[in-house]
Amino acid sequence: MAKPVLHTLSSCALTQPDAHRLMAALEKAGDPTASAVSMNQVDEAQELWQVVAYYETPPNEGNRAQLLSEIGLATDTLSVAPLPEKDWVAASLEGLAPVIAGRFFIYGEHHKIRRPGGISLHIEAGTAFGTGHHSSTHGCLMALDSILKARRPYRVLDIGCGTGILAIAAARTARCGTFATDIDPEATRVSAANVRHNAAGPLVHVITASGTQNARIAHQAPYDLIFANILARPLILLSHSIKSLAAINGDIVLSGLTVGQESWVLAAYRNRNFTLHRRIRLDDWSTLWLRRR
């Protein structure tokens, strides 16, 4: 049976309010219903955006004209084109090069090259966050590499573990007991699979939990290395509970915050008796390596 030919329905460059209106209208419209609708910035200086919708059978010219008229846009705002037949998953993976962060080499199944030496971790891009490509995860791996040059952690906690990459990296290098926790059951499912695939099963325990609210996590405290690669606001809210779990002189690595949010996060942790040991900035993202006094 032949595969259906997909079509794109693309707008010209629009102001952000017009793009939002068009995107909402395409998402609500049925018969035919779009498979997906996206909105992408095409000119940052002029703040112009493009809306793209994907269809097996695109709306005909009359229906497009009526939809555009209803939201006050010109009839030539949209154009239709067939989407070339292509393995789009494979094409997107080709753009993900292996990640090197200190001793760590992160690769996917599609990579043909393996690096001799160091710690190689097989992490596939998928439904959980953390392949090392994002600057926040990369920064955490760099911080871990530096920590390991100075000391060996004996008990590690990874809060908001995503794919489990940081917990696995710590367990594989320090050969220590590690807990990986995430609020999202899909993330913990992926983490558990990655733990098995990377021969870290005996060392990494994966738990579905909200923040640090779990009896098993509390029972294993104190931790001499804690990762929290989430977002600035949750990091601030967790500062008290992270302090209660951290060992005296223990390291914590915070990420998922922008450079502009550093001062807010640092203030919360300095008030909890943490000192800044090092900051790592990649693009506009910051990773903070702190130590509990």
Order of alpha helices (4+ residues) and beta strands (2+ residues): beta-beta-alpha-beta-beta-alpha-beta-alpha-beta-beta-beta-alpha-beta-alpha-beta-alpha-beta-alpha-beta-alpha-alpha-beta-alpha-beta-beta
